[in-house]
Amino acid sequence: MLDRQVLNHQDNPLPDAVVYLANTRTRAVKSYIIGADGAYHFPELSPNIDYEVYAQFKGQRARPKP
């Protein structure tokens, strides 16, 4: 399971940001809309698959993280 938060440069949560989880092999993408605390999680991820995670907020996209 992947549990994290989306934060701005001042370490404040970014509610309503969207987090994307992309399977690097199939390019299938799951998304999650962030709540008030900035937290998100993707349960039941396979440890045998590589994923990229990135967030988008008000038209700005963060760089993918492996």
Protein Blocks (a to p, Z undefined) as FASTA:
>chain_A
ZZdddddfkopacehiacddddfklopacdddddfkopacdehiafkbccdddddeehia
cdddZZ
